[in-house]
Amino acid sequence: MDLPVDEWKSYILQKWSLLPKSIQVTISTAETLHDLFLHSSPLLQPEDEMFLKRLSGGYLVGKDPDASLFYREKGNQKFQAKDYMGAAVLYSKGVSHSGPSSTDISLCYANRSAALFHLGQYEICLKDIVRAQTHGYPERLQPKLLLRKAECLVTLGRPQEASQTVTDLESSFAAKPTLSASQFQILQRTLCRVKVKVQEKENLPEIFPEALTKTFEGVDLREENEQIPGASSSVSLHIDPLKGRYLVATKDILPGELLVKEDAFVSVLNPGEVPLRPRGLESKWDIQVTNGDLHCHRCLRHTLAPVPCDGCSYAKYCSQECMQQAWDRYHSVECSLGALLLTLGVFCHVALRSTLLARFEDVGKVTKKLCGEMSNQGICLPESKNPVQTLKYDLGGEGDKKDKAVETPIPGCDINGKYERNYNAIFHLLPHTENHSPEHKFLCALSVSALCRQLEAAGLQAFTTDLKPTKLKAAEPPVLCAELSVWGVAMLRHMLQLQCNAQAITTIQQTGSKESLITDTRRVRLATALFPVVSLLNHSCSPNTSVSFIGTIATIRASQLIRSGQEILHCYGPHESRMGVAERRQKLRSQYFFDCDCPPCEREKQRPSAGPGRGAFRCHRCRALLQGDDVLSCSGPACMESVSRDLLVSRLQDLQRQVGAAQKHLRNGRLEVAIQLLLGCQSDAESFLSAEHSVVGEIEDALAQAYAALGDWEKSATHLQKSLQVVEVHHGPSSVEMGHELFKLAQVFFNGCAVPEALKTIQKAEKVLLVHYGPWNDEIRELQKMKSCLLDLLPIPVGPKE
C-alpha cells in the first residue's frame, strides 16, 4: 500500500473539492514545494486529524497481554497438529504482543523453541531458549527447556556443552525436587536418553558447524568505479537534457557481469499483499501471515524467530543487533507512530525515514539541502526566531565563502564529479512536481502535515544535531529541530519522488505445498526502497540488465552482451513480454511521465500485429490465426470464418475461471479432480487459442505439477516441456522466467531418474540463472547438488582389457 488508505484518500479528495477556487488555484500553481507545503498545511483542521486518528486506531500495533495469550493458544493448536511452521509464526506474534521480562514473553519464546526444534533449526532454538530464560521463564518448567537445550547441543556436535547442561539439570533435580512423581519419571527417561547421546558424541571427534557458504553479500564487483560507488568500472555516468542522468558501458560487457551492487539508502517493509486488518467485530486479532511476520524490518532477511521491538508489536527484527541499529537510526521516532504510518502508506513512511536518516550526515549540509529550494529564491521561513539566510544550493555541502553558487555538471555529484551515494543523491532525485495532479499533491502535503503535527504533539524530538547512539530506553530524547516545517518540505519532496524513483525489493516465494518435490515459485514485493545508483538507470521495455535482491542489497547484471558505448537499461515494470505497446506506454506515461521510444515500442508502433501468437485467438475450423478488431476473421487462405472479439474474450474469461478452480483443487491435494478439470481446459483452449497463448502455458504447467505430485514423472515432463515452449515465446530463451521453468524441469527429470535428460536440463538452467543471479542463488546451488548426485550414479567407464 504505497499511498494512504482509501478512506483517507477519499476524505482529502472531498476536502479538496470543497475548497474555494482561489485556494485550489494557489495550491495548483505553487512554484516550489515550500509554497505547496506552506499553502496546504494550514488547511489541515482538528476534525481532519480526528478522522485520521480514528482510521489509524484500527491497527493493533501496541502491546496487548490478551493478544499474547490468544496467539500462544493458537500456536499450541498448530503444534499439536504438527504444523510446526504455523506454530512458530503464531508464537512469534505472541512474542511481539508481550512486554519485556514478562511470563508471557518467556512462555512464547520457550514454545517457539520447541517448534524450531522440530523444524531442525537447532541454532535458532538455542537462542530462543536463552531468550526465554532471560525473560524469566518459570523455574518449575526449566527442566524440559534444559533437556531441549542438551538435545540441540548434541545434534550440533557440541558434546562438552551438552554434558555440562545435563550436569546442571541433574543438580537442579537434586536441589529442588519440584516435579510430581510422574513428571519426574518422564523427564528422567528423557534425560537418560540424552546422556546416552552425549556419551556417543564424546567418543567422536569434535564436530563444528560447517563453514557457511560464501553469501551473496560477499560477492564484490571486479573493479569498483572510482566516480560511482557501488558500480562497476565498466560503466560511466552521463547527463542529457531530455533523458537526464544515465549509465553507459565503457567497454564490451558480457552476459552475467556484475554492474551494480548497492545497499538501499532507505527501505521500508511492505505490510504484505493484504495490509494489517483493522480492528473489527468478528475478530480482534488477525492470524494471517504477512511479510512483517517473516522478515526483519531492518535488513529484510527471512527469519523464523524474529525479535520484537520492546515498545510496539509491529516492528520485528532478525537479531538484537538489527533491533538496536533500527532504534538508533529511526525507530525510536517511528515506534509510537506505527498505526499512523500504516494508515498513511509506505511512501509516507519512506519519506519520514529518509529524513530521519539524513540526520546522520553533517547537519549543516543537510539543512542547506533542505532549505535550498526556498533559499534560492530568497525566501525565509515564517515564524522563525532565526531566519534562514539566503543560500545558493550547495552540492558540496559547504557554502561558498564568496557567496558564489557551486556548479557541478551532474546533480548528485560532489565538486570533484564523484557521485555521492548519500542523502545528497537522494535529494536530487526528481519529484516531478509539475507533473503530479493538484489533488495528488494536496493529498501528499496534508498527509505529511498530519505526520509533522503528530511528531510535535507526541514530543518526539525527531530531527536533531545530537546523533550519538541512543539506547532503547534513552532517558534524554534528542532536541527538536526548530524548523520542523523545513523537514516537512523534505518529506513532501521525498513522497513525490517515490512515484518515479521508488524501487520495489522483490523476493522469490515458494507457492503450493511445502511437501511437493517440484518447486513452484512466484516473485512477490517485499519492500519499497531508494537506491541512489540503481535510480540512474533509464527504462527499456526490453532491458539489457537483470535485477535481483538479497535483503536490502540490489545487484544488476548484464543479461546480454552490451557493447561499449551502449546505455545500461533497466525495466521499470512494463515489459514487452508481458503487455502490448499501447498498455506499456499508457502505464509509463501515467506513472513516470514520459512516452517510451525504446526499440520494442518503436517496432511495435510500426507493426502493431508483431508477435500475434502470444495472446492470439485462432480459428476453430482450420486452426489459422484470427485477425481484426471488433470482428475477427480467419487468416487462412480458403477459410471465411469470422467471430466477435467479445465472444472470444468471454470464452477466455470462462476458461481462466475453470483453470483457477483446478489450481485450487491442486493446492488442496485433490489431484485427480484437478487433472480432469485441467484436461478439459486443455481441450477447450486448443479449440480457440494459439499454442503460444499464456493460458495454454498455465494449463500445461498445472498439469505438470499434478502429475509430479502423483509421481508420474514422464507425463509431468511432457507437460512441462510444453509450458517451456510458451515461456520461451513470451520471455525469450535466456530470460529469468525461462531459468525458473528449466529448474522445475530439472527437478522432474531428477526425481524420475532420467539421468541424461536431467544433466542436460541442469546445464541449461545453470547457464540461464547464472546470468541473472550469479553463483550464490539458491536454485543454482540446488542444481549443483542434483548434478553431483547424478554424476555419482553414473557407471564408471571400464577401459579396454589389455
N, C-alpha and C positions, 0 to 999 in steps of 0.2 A: 504494500500500500504506500506508493510514493507520496501522494498528496493527502490532505486531511480526509477524514471520514466523510461520507456523503452528506450526513446531516449538517455538518459544519459548512461544507461547500454550498449546500442549498441555502443555508441561513445567510451566508455572506453574499451570495448572488442576489438573494431577495433584498438584502440591505442595500446593495449597490443599485438595484432597480428603483429604490425609493429615494435615493439621493437627489437633491436639486441638480438640474442640468449643469449649472455653472460649476458645481463641485466636481461632477463627473469629468467635465472638460479640463478643469485644473489638474486633476489626477492623471487623466489620459495624456495630457500634453507636457507633463513634468519632464524636464530635460535631463535631470540627474536622478540617481537612486536616492540621494539625500532629499531632494524635493519630493519624490514619491513617498518616502517614509514620513517626511515632515507633514505632508498634507493628509496622509491616510491615518497615521497613528492616533491623532486626537478624536477620530471618528469612532474608535472602539469605546463603547459605553459600558457602564457597570452591568447592565442587563445582558449585554453580549458576553461578558466574562462569566456571568452566572450560567448562561446557557452552555457555554463551553465547559464549565466546571461540572455541570450535570452530565454532559456527554462523557467526559473523562472519568467521572466517578463510577462508570460501569465497568472499568477494567480493574481486576484484582491484582494489584502489584505490591501490596503490603504484606506483612507477616500475619498469619492467622493460625493459631494453635488448632482450631477446629478443622481447618483445611489439612493441616499436617496429619491429624488422626484419620481423616477421610481417605487421604492418599495412601497412608500406610495400610489401612484395612483393604483398600482396593488392590494394593500391591501384594498383600498376603493372599488374596484370592487368585491372582495371576501365578504366584509362586506355587500354590497348592496344585494348580492346573499344569505345572511345569513349563509355563511360559515365562522363562527367567528374564528374557529381554524386556518383555512388557512389565514385569515386576520391577526391574531395575529402574525403568523410566518413571514409574509411579512413585517408587521410594525417593527418587531424585526430586520429584515435585513436592513430596512431603518434607524433604530436607530444606527446600527453598522457602517453605512457609514456616519453618521452625526458627525460633530465636536461638542465638548462640548460647552455648553452655546450658542447654535445657535437656530434660529427659527425652522430649520429643525428637530432637535432632539426633541424639545419641542412638535411639532406637531405630530411626530411619537409616542412619549410617550402618548400623550393625546388620539390619535386614538386607540392605543393599549389598553388603559384603557377602552375604550368603548367596544372593542371586549371581553376583560376579564370580563367586567360587564355582558355581555350577556352569557358568559360561566359559570357564577356563581362563578367566582374567585374574591370574593369581597376584601379580604385582599390584594391580589396582585394588584388589580385595584387601591386601595387606595395608594399603593406605587408608582404606575405609575403616579397617579395624582400629588403626591408630586414631583416626578422627572420632570414632565412637567413644574410645577411652578418654580422649582429650576433653570431650564434651560431657563427661560424667556418666558413662554407661553404668547402669545399676550393678552393684557388686555381686548380687546374687546370680546374675546372668553371665558373669565374667568367664566361668569355666568353659562354656561352649564356644565363646569368642576366642579364647586362647587355644582351644583344640583346632579351630578353623585356621588360626594363625600357624600352628605347628604343621598342619597338613599342607598349607601353602608353601611353607619353607622347605618341607621335604620334597614336594613336587618341583620346586625351583632349584633343587640341588644344593640347598644350604643346610646340611645336617647339623652343624655345630649350633647354629641359631635355633633350629628346631629342637635340639636336645635341651638347650637352655630353657626354652619355652615350656617343654614337658616338665623339667625340674621345678620351674616356678609354679606350674599348675599343681604338681604333687604337694608342694609346700603349702599351697593355698588350701588344698583339701585337708591337710593335717591341721593347719592353724585355725581354719574357720569352716567347720562342717555344717554349712547352712542348707545343704540339699536334703531332700527326703531320701529314704532308702532306695526307692525305685529309680529316682533320678540319678542317685549316686551310682547305682549299678550300671545304668545305661552309659553314663559318662566314663565309668571305669573301663567298660569293654571297649569303648571308642579309644580311650587313652592307651590301652594295651595294643590295639591295632596300630596306632600312630607310632608307639615306641618300637614296634617290630620294623615298621618302615624306616624309622630313624636309624636303627642298627644296621639295616641292609644298606642304607645310603652311606653310613660311616665307613663301611668296608670298601667303598668305591672311591676312586679319586674325586676330589672336589670338582664339581661342575659349575661353571659360571655361565650366566646367561650369554647366549651367543651375541657377538657384537652386532649392533643394529646395522642393517644395510644402509649404505650411504643414502641419505634422504634427498628429496627434491631440492631442499634449501641449500644443499651442499654443491649443487651444480652451478658453476660460475661461467660467466662469459669468457670466451677465449682471450679476448683483449678488450678491456673496458674503454669506452670513449672518453677522452680527456675533457671534452666540452659538454658531454651529455651523460651525467652519472646514471648508471643503470642500463645504458645502451651499449651495443657493440661498436667497436671501431669501424665496422663495415658500413655504418650509416652516418649521415651528416644532416644538420638542421638548416632548413631554408625558410624563406618567407615570401609570400606572393600577395599582391593587393587583393586578388579575387579569392584565393583559397586559403589565405592565412599561412600559419606555420605548418611545415610538413617535413617528413624524413625522406632522404634519398640514399640509394645504395652507392657507396664509394668504390665498390668492386663487385665482381660477379659473386652472387651468394647462392650456395647450393641448398636444395630442399633439406629441411631439418635443422639448419643452422640457427642457433640461438641469437636473436637480435636484441631482445629486451628482457631483462629480469628485474622487476621492480616491486617493492613493497608499497602498499597503498599509503598515501599520506593520511587518509581518514577512511574508515569504513564503519557501517552500521549494519548489524544483522537484521535481515528482514524478519518480521514476526512469523512468516510462514505463508503458505498458499491460502490458508484460512486464518485471518487475524485472531488475536485473543478474543474470545467471546465475552461480550459484556454480561454483567450480572443479570440473570433472568429469573423468571418464576419457576421454571422447570428444574433447573439445576444451578446451584450456586457455584460449583466448581466443575471445571472442564477437564475431562480425562483424555482429550485428544492430544496427540503428539505433534509438536511443531519444531521448526528449525531451532527455536530458542531452547528446547529441551535437550537437543543432541549436539549442539556446537557451542564452543567457547565464544562469549560475547566480545572478546578482545581479539584473539588470534584466529578465530573461526575453526579451530581444529575440532574434529569429531571426538566426542567424549561420551563414555558410558557412565562416568562418575563425576558430574560437574560439582564444583564448589560454589555455593551461592554467596551473593553479597550479604553482609550482616544486616543491612538496612532495608532491603527490599526483596521481594520474592521473584522478580523478573530477571535480573541480571545474574548470569551463571558463567563460571569460568572453568577452564581445564585444570587449573592449579592455583595454589595460594599466590604464586608469583604473578600470574596473569591478573588475578583479582587486585593485587596491590598496585600493579602498574596502571590498571584501568582507573583505580581510585585516585591515584596521584595525578593522573593526566586529565581526567574528565568526569569520572563517575561520582566523585564527591559532590559535584554540582548537579549531575543528572539524576542522582538516586531518588530524590523526593519528587522528581518531575516525570517519573515513568509513565503514569497514566495519561498525563497531558501530551507527552511526546508520542505515545501510541495513537492518540486522537488526532494530532496534527500531522502525522505521517512521517515516513522515512526521510524525505527531503528536508523537512524542518529539523529533524534530528541530526542529519549530516551537517546542516548549516550551523547548528549550535556547536556540535563537536569540532567542526573546523575552526571556529573562532576560539574555542577553549584551547585547542592545540596551538593556536597562534601565540598564546601566552608564553610558550616555551622558546620562542625566538626573542631576540632583543626587542623589548617593549617599545623603545623609541622608534625602531624601524617599523614595527607593526602598526603603531599609531599613525605614523606618517602615511603608510599604505592605506589605512582605513579612512584617513582624512583627505586623501589625495583628490578624490572626486570633488569634494567641497572646496578644498584649498586652491585647486587650480583656477577656481572661479572667484577666489577672494571671499568665500563665504565663511562666516564664523558660526559656531554652534550657538543656538539661542539658549538663554537661561544658564549660561556658563559663567562661573566665577573667574575662570581663567580662559579667556577667549583663545581659540586655536589660531595661531599665527598663519598668515598666508604662506603656503609651501608649494614649491614645484614638485611634481611627482618624482620621488627619489628611488630609482630602481636599485641603486647600490645600498640604500638604507641610511645613508648619511647625507644630510642636506649640504648643498654646495655652499662653501663659505662665502663665495662671491655672489650668492643668490642667482646662480645661473642654472638652468634646467640641465639635468644629466640625461643625455640621449643615448640609447642603445639601439642597434639595428633590429633586434628581435625582442619583443616583450617576453618577460620572464627570465631574461639573461642578466647577468651582472655586468659591470662596466668593462670586464675583460671578455665579454661574449660567452661566458660559460652559463649554460642553462642550469638554473637552481631548482633542485628537487625539494622545494620547501614551500612555505606559505606564500612567498613571492610568486612562485609559479602558479599556485592555486588561485591567488588573487587575480592573476592576469588571464585566467580562463574567461572567455566572453560570456556575459549574462544575456546578450541579445535582447536587451530591454525594449528596444524599438519594435521587436517582432512579436512579443507576447501581447495577448489581448489585454485591454484595460481591466476586464473582470478578473483575469488570472493574476495580474499584478496587485490588484486590490486584495484578493484572497491571500496572497503571499505576504503582503505588507501587514494586514491585520493579524495573520497567524503569528508572524514574528513579533508584532507589538504585544500580543497576548502573552507570548513566551517571555518577553522582556519584563513585562509588568509582574509576571509570576516570579521571576528571578528577584525582582525588587521586593515584592511583598513577602517572599519567603526569607528575605535577609540573606540570600546566598550571594556572598561577595565573589562573583564568578570570575571577574576579569581583574587580574592582579599583577602587580610588579614583583611580588614576592613569590618566586616559583620554587622554593625549596620543597622537596617531597614531604607530603603530609601523611600521617598515619590514618587508619580507617576511622579512628575516633579522635581526630585532632581537636585539641582544646581551644585553639585560636584559629578561626577561619581567616582566609586572606582578605585583604582590603578591597572594597568595591571600587572599580574604576569610576571616576567622577563623570565620565562621558558615556553612559550606557547607551545613549542614542547612537553614538558612533559605531558601537558594536552591533546595534540593531540594523544599521545600514549595511554592515558587513554581512550579517546573517541573511538579509534580504538579497544581497548580491549573490551569495552562495546558493540560495534557494532557487533563484532564477537561472544560475549557471547550470544547475544539475540536469535540467531537461535535455540539454545538448551535450553535457560533458560527463554525466554520471556513467560509470562502468558497472554493469551487473557482474558480480562474482558468482560463478556457477560451479556446480559440482555434479558428478555423475552419481546418481542414486539408483540402487537396485530396486526393481519392482517385482511384483509377483511373490511366489512362495520362496522363503529362505531355504527350504529343503530341495528346491529344484536344482538339478545338476547342470542346467543351462542358464547362464546369466542373462537376464533381460534388464536393460537399464534405460534411464531417461535423464536428460540434463535438466536440473532444477536451479532456480535462482536462490542463492544463499544470502547474499548481502549486496548493498549498494556502496560504491566506493569512488574516490577520486584518485587517479594516478597521473601525476604530472607528465611523465614521459609517454605513457600509453595515449594520453589525450592529444599528443602531437600527430597521431596517425589520422589521415583522411580516409573517407569511406570509398569502397567499391562494392558493387553487387556481386563481383567475382574477385575476392581479395587474393593477394599473394602471400598471406600470412595466416597462421592459426594461433589462437589464444587459449591458454589453459591456466588453471589456478590450483594452488595448494595453499589452503588457508588464505591469508591476505596477500600472498605473493602471486603476481601475474608474470607469465612468460609468453613471449611472442616469438614464434619460429617461422622461418620461411617455409611455406607449403609447396612451393615450386621454385624453379630456377628464376632468380631475379638478376637481371643484367645490370651492370654498372650504369648509373645514371637514371635507373628506373625508380619511381616513387614506391615507398613501402606503404601498402594499403591494407586496411582492416575493414571488416564488415560491421556496420552499426546495427544490424538486425535483419533488414530486408535483403534477402539473398536471392539470386536468380534461380536457385534450385527449389525455392520454397514458394515463390509467388511471381506473377507476371509483372511486366514493366509498369503498367498503369497503377497497380496496387503498390508496388515498391516506391514509385515516385510520389504517390499521394502520402504514404507514411513518412517518407523522408522530408517532404515539404511541411507536413503538419508538425512534426516533432523537432526537426533540425533546421528548418527554414532555408532549404536550398533545393534546387532542381538538379537531380543527378544526371550527369552526362558521361558516366563511365562507359567503356566499350560495350558491355552487355546491354545497357539501356539504349544506346545509340543503335546498336544492331537490331534490337527487338522493335524499336520505333520504326525502322525502315522495313522490317519483315515481321509484322505482328504475329504471324502464324508460325514463327520459328519454333521448332520443337513441339509439334502438336500432339505427339503421342503421350506426353507425360500426364496429361489430365484430360485426354480427349475421349469422346464417345465414338462408337463405331456402329456400323450398320448391322442389324441382326440377321440380314439375309446373306450379304456377300462378305461381311466382316471388314469391309473397307472403312476408312475413317470418314466421319461426318464433318461437314464444313458449313459455315454460315453463322448468322447472328440469332435472331428470334426463331427462325425456322432453319433447321439443319438439313442439308441434302447430302446424299451419298456421293463420295468422290470416285466410286467405281465407274469405269467407262460405260458399262452396259446396264447399270442399276439406276432406277429412277426413284428410289425410296427417299422419303423426307419425313421429318418428325419435329414436333415442337420442342424447343430447348427446355421450356418449363416442365414438360412431361418427363424428360430425361433427368432433370435436376431433382424432381420429386422422387423418381426411382432411385437415384443415387442416395438421397437422404434416407429413404426406407432401408436401403441396403446397409448404410452406415449404422442405423439403429440395430439392425439384426447382428452385425459384426460386434457392436458394443455388448449386446446381450450374450453372445457367445463367449466373449472375453471375460465377462463376469462369471459365467459358469466355469471357465477355465481357472480363474483365480480361486474359486471356491472348491476346486478339486472335482467338479462334475465333468470329467474328461470326455466320456462317451457322448454325453448330451452336447458338449461344446463342439466335438468333431462333427457330429451330424449337422448341427447348425452351420458350421463353417463350410462344410462341403456343399450345402445348399447355397450359401452365399457365393462360393466359388463358381458354381454353375450359373447363377444369376448374373454375376459380374461378367462372365465370358460372353454373355448374350448382348451386352451393350457398352462395355468399357474396353478401352485399349489394353493390351497386355502390359503396358508400362504405367498404367494408372496407379496412383499411390494407394488406393483402396485395395487393389489387387495384391500389391506387396504386403499390405497389412494383414490380409486374409492368409496369405502363404506363411507369413511369419508366425501367426497364431496357430496354424496347423502344425508347423514345425515344433512349437512349444508343447502342444498337446501330445503329439506322438513321442516326443522326447520324454515327457512325464510318464508315458506308458512303457518306455524302454524300447520302442520301435525306432531304432536309430537310423535305419535305412530310409524309412519314409520321412523321418524328421529332416534328414539331409536333403532329400529330394525337394521338399517344400522350401527349405531354407535357401537352396540354390536358386529357386525361382524368385524368392524375395530379394536375393542379392542382385539379380538382373534389374529389378525395379530400382533398387537403391543406386546402382551404378548409373542408370539413365538420369535419375533425379540429381544426384550429388557428385558423380564423377568417380572414376576408378581409384583415385588417390585421396578421396575425401575421408574425413574423420568418421563420418557415418558408415562408409564402406569398411573402415577398420574395425568398428564395433560389430558389424554384421559378420565379418570374416572371423572375428574372435568367437562368436557364437557357433559358427560352422566348425571351427577347430575343436570346440568342446564336444560337438555332436560326433565328429569322426573319432575323437579320442575315446569317448565313452563307448562307442560302437566298435572299438578296437580295429578300425580301418587305418592301419599304421601308415601306409604310403600317402593316402589322402590327407590324413591328419598332419603329417610332416610338411606336405606341400602347402596346405592351408595356413599352418602356423607361420611358415616363412613369409607368405603373402601378408598375413595380418601384422606380423612384426614390422615388415617394411613400411606399411602404411602408418601404423601407430607411432613408430619411432619418429617419423617426420613431424607429427603433431604434438607429441608429448615428451620425447626424449626417452632415455633408457630406464627411468625410475618410475614409470607408470605401473599401476597395479596389474592391469591387463597384460602388459608386456612381461612382467615378472611371472605371471601365471602361465603365459605361453612358453616361457623358458623352462618352467618346471615340467610342463607337459612334454616338451621336446626331450628333455633329459630322461624322463621316464620311458618315453617311446624308444629312444636310442638304446636304452638298457634292454629292451625287449627284443631288439633286432638280433638275429643269429650272427654269431661271429663267423666271418667267411673263413673257410678252410682252404689253405694253399694246396697246390698240386703235390701229389706224392712223388718223392724222388726215386 
